[in-house]
Amino acid sequence: MTFSEQLNEYLSVLNCSAKELSQISGLSNSVISRYRSGERVPRPESEKLNQLCEGIYLLSKEKAASKRDMYPQYWTPSIGGIFMKY
């Protein structure tokens, strides 16, 4: 999965807009748009990547997204409907 695909997946799972991510991360709308389209990718360990990650984290807390929703590939149903990591 490419960086832009993963970013778009996070936004979809969190049910939030690029504008919301821009506001909470401090990155401009145009930067978020370029990341979403795949035109640009932030450099590892860059301040922009840190801002983006922090923004996604804060949105996930704000929107109360569960770990199960963010990473469904790591969870499987078990007895009694409780999800367990495998």
N, CA, C and O atoms as a printed pandas DataFrame, in Angstrom:
     atom_number atom_name residue_name chain_id  residue_number  x_coord  y_coord  z_coord
0              1         N          MET        A               1    0.844   -1.170    0.000
1              2        CA          MET        A               1    0.000    0.000    0.000
2              3         C          MET        A               1    0.895    1.241    0.000
3              4         O          MET        A               1    1.858    1.326    0.762
4              5         N          THR        A               2    0.566    2.188   -0.855
5              6        CA          THR        A               2    1.353    3.414   -0.934
6              7         C          THR        A               2    1.010    4.349    0.227
7              8         O          THR        A               2    0.020    4.158    0.932
8              9         N          PHE        A               3    1.852    5.356    0.401
9             10        CA          PHE        A               3    1.622    6.329    1.459
10            11         C          PHE        A               3    0.268    7.010    1.268
11            12         O          PHE        A               3   -0.498    7.151    2.222
12            13         N          SER        A               4   -0.028    7.430    0.041
13            14        CA          SER        A               4   -1.297    8.135   -0.209
14            15         C          SER        A               4   -2.493    7.223    0.026
15            16         O          SER        A               4   -3.516    7.669    0.546
16            17         N          GLU        A               5   -2.381    5.958   -0.349
17            18        CA          GLU        A               5   -3.478    5.016   -0.104
18            19         C          GLU        A               5   -3.716    4.836    1.394
19            20         O          GLU        A               5   -4.860    4.795    1.846
20            21         N          GLN        A               6   -2.632    4.729    2.156
21            22        CA          GLN        A               6   -2.762    4.554    3.599
22            23         C          GLN        A               6   -3.368    5.796    4.246
23            24         O          GLN        A               6   -4.236    5.691    5.112
24            25         N          LEU        A               7   -2.906    6.971    3.820
25            26        CA          LEU        A               7   -3.453    8.215    4.361
26            27         C          LEU        A               7   -4.944    8.323    4.064
27            28         O          LEU        A               7   -5.734    8.670    4.943
28            29         N          ASN        A               8   -5.322    8.028    2.837
29            30        CA          ASN        A               8   -6.738    8.083    2.474
30            31         C          ASN        A               8   -7.556    7.058    3.246
31            32         O          ASN        A               8   -8.710    7.315    3.591
32            33         N          GLU        A               9   -6.972    5.908    3.517
33            34        CA          GLU        A               9   -7.653    4.885    4.319
34            35         C          GLU        A               9   -7.894    5.384    5.742
35            36         O          GLU        A               9   -8.981    5.207    6.290
36            37         N          TYR        A              10   -6.872    6.010    6.338
37            38        CA          TYR        A              10   -7.036    6.566    7.683
38            39         C          TYR        A              10   -8.163    7.594    7.708
39            40         O          TYR        A              10   -9.008    7.577    8.603
40            41         N          LEU        A              11   -8.170    8.482    6.729
41            42        CA          LEU        A              11   -9.220    9.504    6.686
42            43         C          LEU        A              11  -10.598    8.866    6.544
43            44         O          LEU        A              11  -11.568    9.326    7.146
44            45         N          SER        A              12  -10.676    7.817    5.751
45            46        CA          SER        A              12  -11.946    7.114    5.559
46            47         C          SER        A              12  -12.398    6.442    6.854
47            48         O          SER        A              12  -13.555    6.571    7.254
48            49         N          VAL        A              13  -11.494    5.732    7.501
49            50        CA          VAL        A              13  -11.827    5.029    8.742
50            51         C          VAL        A              13  -12.240    6.021    9.831
51            52         O          VAL        A              13  -13.163    5.765   10.604
52            53         N          LEU        A              14  -11.547    7.146    9.877
53            54        CA          LEU        A              14  -11.852    8.160   10.881
54            55         C          LEU        A              14  -13.057    9.010   10.504
55            56         O          LEU        A              14  -13.555    9.801   11.305
56            57         N          ASN        A              15  -13.515    8.832    9.270
57            58        CA          ASN        A              15  -14.646    9.610    8.770
58            59         C          ASN        A              15  -14.399   11.109    8.946
59            60         O          ASN        A              15  -15.234   11.837    9.482
60            61         N          CYS        A              16  -13.229   11.547    8.479
61            62        CA          CYS        A              16  -12.896   12.963    8.593
62            63         C          CYS        A              16  -12.404   13.480    7.252
63            64         O          CYS        A              16  -12.016   12.711    6.373
64            65         N          SER        A              17  -12.428   14.775    7.117
65            66        CA          SER        A              17  -12.024   15.415    5.868
66            67         C          SER        A              17  -10.561   15.829    5.925
67            68         O          SER        A              17   -9.947   15.890    6.990
68            69         N          ALA        A              18  -10.031   16.110    4.753
69            70        CA          ALA        A              18   -8.670   16.622    4.673
70            71         C          ALA        A              18   -8.582   17.971    5.384
71            72         O          ALA        A              18   -7.554   18.302    5.974
72            73         N          LYS        A              19   -9.652   18.737    5.325
73            74        CA          LYS        A              19   -9.682   20.035    6.001
74            75         C          LYS        A              19   -9.536   19.864    7.513
75            76         O          LYS        A              19   -8.809   20.620    8.159
76            77         N          GLU        A              20  -10.228   18.871    8.077
77            78        CA          GLU        A              20  -10.102   18.601    9.514
78            79         C          GLU        A              20   -8.669   18.208    9.862
79            80         O          GLU        A              20   -8.119   18.667   10.863
80            81         N          LEU        A              21   -8.067   17.354    9.027
81            82        CA          LEU        A              21   -6.686   16.931    9.275
82            83         C          LEU        A              21   -5.745   18.121    9.164
83            84         O          LEU        A              21   -4.810   18.251    9.954
84            85         N          SER        A              22   -5.983   18.979    8.200
85            86        CA          SER        A              22   -5.169   20.180    8.028
86            87         C          SER        A              22   -5.248   21.065    9.266
87            88         O          SER        A              22   -4.226   21.540    9.761
88            89         N          GLN        A              23   -6.442   21.283    9.759
89            90        CA          GLN        A              23   -6.638   22.158   10.921
90            91         C          GLN        A              23   -5.974   21.606   12.175
91            92         O          GLN        A              23   -5.338   22.349   12.923
92            93         N          ILE        A              24   -6.118   20.320   12.402
93            94        CA          ILE        A              24   -5.601   19.742   13.650
94            95         C          ILE        A              24   -4.088   19.503   13.595
95            96         O          ILE        A              24   -3.416   19.520   14.627
96            97         N          SER        A              25   -3.550   19.276   12.372
97            98        CA          SER        A              25   -2.119   18.992   12.238
98            99         C          SER        A              25   -1.275   20.245   12.045
99           100         O          SER        A              25   -0.072   20.235   12.306
100          101         N          GLY        A              26   -1.913   21.334   11.584
101          102        CA          GLY        A              26   -1.159   22.550   11.303
102          103         C          GLY        A              26   -0.548   22.563    9.918
103          104         O          GLY        A              26    0.151   23.511    9.559
104          105         N          LEU        A              27   -0.802   21.520    9.128
105          106        CA          LEU        A              27   -0.316   21.473    7.749
106          107         C          LEU        A              27   -1.348   22.154    6.848
107          108         O          LEU        A              27   -2.544   22.130    7.138
108          109         N          SER        A              28   -0.885   22.752    5.770
109          110        CA          SER        A              28   -1.804   23.455    4.874
110          111         C          SER        A              28   -2.680   22.465    4.105
111          112         O          SER        A              28   -2.337   21.292    3.959
112          113         N          ASN        A              29   -3.807   22.960    3.624
113          114        CA          ASN        A              29   -4.697   22.134    2.800
114          115         C          ASN        A              29   -3.969   21.607    1.568
115          116         O          ASN        A              29   -4.175   20.466    1.157
116          117         N          SER        A              30   -3.109   22.451    0.978
117          118        CA          SER        A              30   -2.407   22.029   -0.235
118          119         C          SER        A              30   -1.410   20.907    0.045
119          120         O          SER        A              30   -1.238   20.018   -0.789
120          121         N          VAL        A              31   -0.755   20.933    1.196
121          122        CA          VAL        A              31    0.175   19.854    1.563
122          123         C          VAL        A              31   -0.591   18.544    1.740
123          124         O          VAL        A              31   -0.181   17.504    1.226
124          125         N          ILE        A              32   -1.698   18.600    2.466
125          126        CA          ILE        A              32   -2.518   17.401    2.666
126          127         C          ILE        A              32   -3.007   16.877    1.316
127          128         O          ILE        A              32   -2.990   15.670    1.073
128          129         N          SER        A              33   -3.440   17.782    0.444
129          130        CA          SER        A              33   -3.921   17.384   -0.881
130          131         C          SER        A              33   -2.831   16.684   -1.685
131          132         O          SER        A              33   -3.095   15.684   -2.354
132          133         N          ARG        A              34   -1.627   17.199   -1.622
133          134        CA          ARG        A              34   -0.509   16.570   -2.350
134          135         C          ARG        A              34   -0.165   15.195   -1.783
135          136         O          ARG        A              34    0.169   14.279   -2.534
136          137         N          TYR        A              35   -0.244   15.051   -0.478
137          138        CA          TYR        A              35    0.000   13.741    0.138
138          139         C          TYR        A              35   -1.099   12.761   -0.275
139          140         O          TYR        A              35   -0.813   11.609   -0.599
140          141         N          ARG        A              36   -2.344   13.213   -0.264
141          142        CA          ARG        A              36   -3.473   12.329   -0.610
142          143         C          ARG        A              36   -3.428   11.888   -2.056
143          144         O          ARG        A              36   -3.810   10.761   -2.370
144          145         N          SER        A              37   -2.970   12.752   -2.939
145          146        CA          SER        A              37   -2.927   12.416   -4.369
146          147         C          SER        A              37   -1.690   11.596   -4.736
147          148         O          SER        A              37   -1.629   11.012   -5.818
148          149         N          GLY        A              38   -0.712   11.553   -3.842
149          150        CA          GLY        A              38    0.524   10.838   -4.128
150          151         C          GLY        A              38    1.556   11.707   -4.820
151          152         O          GLY        A              38    2.634   11.232   -5.178
152          153         N          GLU        A              39    1.233   12.981   -5.011
153          154        CA          GLU        A              39    2.164   13.916   -5.646
154          155         C          GLU        A              39    3.414   14.111   -4.803
155          156         O          GLU        A              39    4.513   14.291   -5.329
156          157         N          ARG        A              40    3.231   14.073   -3.483
157          158        CA          ARG        A              40    4.350   14.223   -2.557
158          159         C          ARG        A              40    4.230   13.196   -1.440
159          160         O          ARG        A              40    3.143   12.709   -1.127
160          161         N          VAL        A              41    5.373   12.883   -0.853
161          162        CA          VAL        A              41    5.441   11.984    0.300
162          163         C          VAL        A              41    6.389   12.650    1.300
163          164         O          VAL        A              41    7.490   13.055    0.926
164          165         N          PRO        A              42    5.977   12.769    2.559
165          166        CA          PRO        A              42    6.881   13.400    3.527
166          167         C          PRO        A              42    8.116   12.535    3.770
167          168         O          PRO        A              42    8.053   11.306    3.742
168          169         N          ARG        A              43    9.218   13.198    4.006
169          170        CA          ARG        A              43   10.457   12.470    4.293
170          171         C          ARG        A              43   10.383   11.827    5.675
171          172         O          ARG        A              43    9.816   12.403    6.603
172          173         N          PRO        A              44   10.954   10.641    5.809
173          174        CA          PRO        A              44   10.991   10.003    7.132
174          175         C          PRO        A              44   11.654   10.943    8.138
175          176         O          PRO        A              44   12.617   11.638    7.815
176          177         N          GLU        A              45   11.136   10.951    9.329
177          178        CA          GLU        A              45   11.654   11.749   10.437
178          179         C          GLU        A              45   11.572   13.256   10.201
179          180         O          GLU        A              45   12.250   14.024   10.884
180          181         N          SER        A              46   10.745   13.691    9.235
181          182        CA          SER        A              46   10.581   15.126    8.992
182          183         C          SER        A              46    9.533   15.705    9.940
183          184         O          SER        A              46    8.712   14.977   10.496
184          185         N          GLU        A              47    9.573   16.999   10.109
185          186        CA          GLU        A              47    8.596   17.670   10.966
186          187         C          GLU        A              47    7.194   17.531   10.382
187          188         O          GLU        A              47    6.224   17.374   11.124
188          189         N          LYS        A              48    7.084   17.588    9.056
189          190        CA          LYS        A              48    5.766   17.443    8.417
190          191         C          LYS        A              48    5.169   16.066    8.678
191          192         O          LYS        A              48    3.968   15.949    8.922
192          193         N          LEU        A              49    5.988   15.028    8.629
193          194        CA          LEU        A              49    5.490   13.690    8.927
194          195         C          LEU        A              49    5.059   13.600   10.386
195          196         O          LEU        A              49    4.031   12.996   10.694
196          197         N          ASN        A              50    5.838   14.194   11.284
197          198        CA          ASN        A              50    5.462   14.210   12.700
198          199         C          ASN        A              50    4.135   14.930   12.900
199          200         O          ASN        A              50    3.286   14.461   13.657
200          201         N          GLN        A              51    3.946   16.070   12.226
201          202        CA          GLN        A              51    2.692   16.822   12.332
202          203         C          GLN        A              51    1.520   15.991   11.807
203          204         O          GLN        A              51    0.448   15.962   12.411
204          205         N          LEU        A              52    1.733   15.325   10.688
205          206        CA          LEU        A              52    0.688   14.502   10.094
206          207         C          LEU        A              52    0.295   13.362   11.035
207          208         O          LEU        A              52   -0.890   13.118   11.262
208          209         N          CYS        A              53    1.278   12.679   11.571
209          210        CA          CYS        A              53    1.010   11.566   12.485
210          211         C          CYS        A              53    0.296   12.048   13.749
211          212         O          CYS        A              53   -0.642   11.408   14.225
212          213         N          GLU        A              54    0.745   13.169   14.278
213          214        CA          GLU        A              54    0.108   13.729   15.466
214          215         C          GLU        A              54   -1.340   14.105   15.162
215          216         O          GLU        A              54   -2.229   13.884   15.984
216          217         N          GLY        A              55   -1.573   14.672   13.981
217          218        CA          GLY        A              55   -2.929   15.036   13.583
218          219         C          GLY        A              55   -3.838   13.823   13.479
219          220         O          GLY        A              55   -4.973   13.854   13.954
220          221         N          ILE        A              56   -3.349   12.754   12.860
221          222        CA          ILE        A              56   -4.137   11.525   12.732
222          223         C          ILE        A              56   -4.422   10.947   14.120
223          224         O          ILE        A              56   -5.535   10.498   14.396
224          225         N          TYR        A              57   -3.417   10.963   14.982
225          226        CA          TYR        A              57   -3.596   10.465   16.345
226          227         C          TYR        A              57   -4.670   11.270   17.087
227          228         O          TYR        A              57   -5.567   10.698   17.705
228          229         N          LEU        A              58   -4.571   12.594   17.019
229          230        CA          LEU        A              58   -5.550   13.442   17.713
230          231         C          LEU        A              58   -6.949   13.258   17.150
231          232         O          LEU        A              58   -7.924   13.245   17.902
232          233         N          LEU        A              59   -7.055   13.117   15.835
233          234        CA          LEU        A              59   -8.369   12.879   15.228
234          235         C          LEU        A              59   -8.946   11.548   15.696
235          236         O          LEU        A              59  -10.144   11.442   15.959
236          237         N          SER        A              60   -8.088   10.534   15.800
237          238        CA          SER        A              60   -8.576    9.224   16.233
238          239         C          SER        A              60   -9.097    9.290   17.664
239          240         O          SER        A              60  -10.099    8.656   17.992
240          241         N          LYS        A              61   -8.423   10.052   18.509
241          242        CA          LYS        A              61   -8.906   10.225   19.880
242          243         C          LYS        A              61  -10.200   11.025   19.888
243          244         O          LYS        A              61  -11.156   10.681   20.583
244          245         N          GLU        A              62  -10.215   12.089   19.110
245          246        CA          GLU        A              62  -11.389   12.958   19.055
246          247         C          GLU        A              62  -12.610   12.218   18.524
247          248         O          GLU        A              62  -13.718   12.400   19.028
248          249         N          LYS        A              63  -12.414   11.406   17.532
249          250        CA          LYS        A              63  -13.529   10.702   16.907
250          251         C          LYS        A              63  -13.778    9.350   17.570
251          252         O          LYS        A              63  -14.663    8.603   17.153
252          253         N          ALA        A              64  -12.996    9.038   18.599
253          254        CA          ALA        A              64  -13.141    7.797   19.357
254          255         C          ALA        A              64  -13.062    6.565   18.460
255          256         O          ALA        A              64  -13.803    5.600   18.646
256          257         N          ALA        A              65  -12.156    6.610   17.487
257          258        CA          ALA        A              65  -11.949    5.441   16.636
258          259         C          ALA        A              65  -11.232    4.378   17.458
259          260         O          ALA        A              65  -10.230    4.658   18.116
260          261         N          SER        A              66  -11.743    3.187   17.415
261          262        CA          SER        A              66  -11.117    2.117   18.184
262          263         C          SER        A              66   -9.956    1.515   17.405
263          264         O          SER        A              66   -9.887    1.626   16.181
264          265         N          LYS        A              67   -9.063    0.887   18.120
265          266        CA          LYS        A              67   -7.925    0.230   17.484
266          267         C          LYS        A              67   -8.409   -0.844   16.511
267          268         O          LYS        A              67   -7.788   -1.086   15.476
268          269         N          ARG        A              68   -9.510   -1.473   16.854
269          270        CA          ARG        A              68  -10.065   -2.505   15.972
270          271         C          ARG        A              68  -10.474   -1.898   14.634
271          272         O          ARG        A              68  -10.281   -2.524   13.592
272          273         N          ASP        A              69  -11.031   -0.698   14.646
273          274        CA          ASP        A              69  -11.435   -0.043   13.412
274          275         C          ASP        A              69  -10.241    0.459   12.612
275          276         O          ASP        A              69  -10.247    0.404   11.382
276          277         N          MET        A              70   -9.212    0.951   13.309
277          278        CA          MET        A              70   -8.041    1.481   12.613
278          279         C          MET        A              70   -7.205    0.377   11.971
279          280         O          MET        A              70   -6.640    0.571   10.895
280          281         N          TYR        A              71   -7.124   -0.774   12.624
281          282        CA          TYR        A              71   -6.278   -1.851   12.128
282          283         C          TYR        A              71   -7.045   -3.175   12.106
283          284         O          TYR        A              71   -6.718   -4.086   12.866
284          285         N          PRO        A              72   -8.059   -3.293   11.247
285          286        CA          PRO        A              72   -8.890   -4.499   11.265
286          287         C          PRO        A              72   -8.130   -5.773   10.922
287          288         O          PRO        A              72   -8.542   -6.861   11.326
288          289         N          GLN        A              73   -7.027   -5.661   10.185
289          290        CA          GLN        A              73   -6.281   -6.860    9.796
290          291         C          GLN        A              73   -5.623   -7.551   10.978
291          292         O          GLN        A              73   -5.215   -8.706   10.858
292          293         N          TYR        A              74   -5.508   -6.869   12.132
293          294        CA          TYR        A              74   -4.877   -7.457   13.304
294          295         C          TYR        A              74   -5.863   -8.034   14.307
295          296         O          TYR        A              74   -5.454   -8.538   15.353
296          297         N          TRP        A              75   -7.143   -7.969   14.008
297          298        CA          TRP        A              75   -8.150   -8.414   14.958
298          299         C          TRP        A              75   -9.037   -9.474   14.345
299          300         O          TRP        A              75   -9.325   -9.445   13.149
300          301         N          THR        A              76   -9.459  -10.393   15.159
301          302        CA          THR        A              76  -10.332  -11.460   14.701
302          303         C          THR        A              76  -11.402  -11.710   15.762
303          304         O          THR        A              76  -11.109  -11.636   16.956
304          305         N          PRO        A              77  -12.630  -12.004   15.351
305          306        CA          PRO        A              77  -13.667  -12.262   16.355
306          307         C          PRO        A              77  -13.391  -13.547   17.123
307          308         O          PRO        A              77  -12.826  -14.495   16.577
308          309         N          SER        A              78  -13.786  -13.576   18.373
309          310        CA          SER        A              78  -13.631  -14.780   19.180
310          311         C          SER        A              78  -14.928  -15.048   19.921
311          312         O          SER        A              78  -15.938  -14.390   19.671
312          313         N          ILE        A              79  -14.903  -15.982   20.804
313          314        CA          ILE        A              79  -16.079  -16.383   21.561
314          315         C          ILE        A              79  -16.668  -15.182   22.304
315          316         O          ILE        A              79  -15.939  -14.413   22.931
316          317         N          GLY        A              80  -17.965  -15.032   22.229
317          318        CA          GLY        A              80  -18.651  -13.971   22.937
318          319         C          GLY        A              80  -18.555  -12.611   22.277
319          320         O          GLY        A              80  -18.931  -11.604   22.876
320          321         N          GLY        A              81  -18.053  -12.566   21.044
321          322        CA          GLY        A              81  -17.984  -11.303   20.329
322          323         C          GLY        A              81  -16.842  -10.403   20.754
323          324         O          GLY        A              81  -16.779   -9.249   20.331
324          325         N          ILE        A              82  -15.936  -10.906   21.583
325          326        CA          ILE        A              82  -14.787  -10.115   22.004
326          327         C          ILE        A              82  -13.696  -10.275   20.947
327          328         O          ILE        A              82  -13.465  -11.374   20.444
328          329         N          PHE        A              83  -13.040   -9.190   20.621
329          330        CA          PHE        A              83  -12.000   -9.251   19.602
330          331         C          PHE        A              83  -10.652   -9.456   20.263
331          332         O          PHE        A              83  -10.345   -8.864   21.297
332          333         N          MET        A              84   -9.865  -10.303   19.645
333          334        CA          MET        A              84   -8.565  -10.610   20.176
334          335         C          MET        A              84   -7.517  -10.403   19.102
335          336         O          MET        A              84   -7.754  -10.687   17.928
336          337         N          LYS        A              85   -6.344   -9.902   19.510
337          338        CA          LYS        A              85   -5.241   -9.727   18.583
338          339         C          LYS        A              85   -4.639  -11.096   18.285
339          340         O          LYS        A              85   -4.491  -11.922   19.186
340          341         N          TYR        A              86   -4.298  -11.333   17.039
341          342        CA          TYR        A              86   -3.637  -12.604   16.691
342          343         C          TYR        A              86   -2.279  -12.360   16.113
343          344         O          TYR        A              86   -1.577  -13.309   15.763
